């Protein structure tokens, strides 16, 4: 029985590795579970034994490599006394960019999540993930606003959007340019500038 469970887990991990490779190379929408099965050297039945659909596979990949910064952001959003909200957002953003630059697994995960199209089967789940991140940022920005730390010229919603656009835009340009600049150094500088522009005088 132990051997059977170990073999099943090995098959499951092999499927996730294969899906990760194909999602990166082809994109989510262009990859079928049948292709994943062939890449993994598994049967179609094995795929559906472990995962009910493509979204389930993507969820498992995400949980496998979920960025730790999201947990810190979630903790801060749920704890009103966690510290200066703007400092927390800037710090977690900087840490995330540094991790992306130095961790190939995280680079692939980000690429996979961005490779989906609005109409593919995984779109609702991916939108939920982005929505959760936005809501954590909005909560912290609202806390900063309530404390008089956020500029009155911008709403908490707009400030949260600006942070998401900054981080995702930096990663996208870094990847598009063939890593022509230091994501950590440039990212830290631009995030400091963004935080300064958001902070009340």
PyMOL commands that set and color helices and strands:
alter all, ss='L'
color gray80, all
select helices_A, chain A and resi 2-26+33-40+44-50+54-65+68-78+85-102+104-115+123-146+156-176+183-198
alter helices_A, ss='H'
color red, helices_A
deselect
rebuild
show_as cartoon
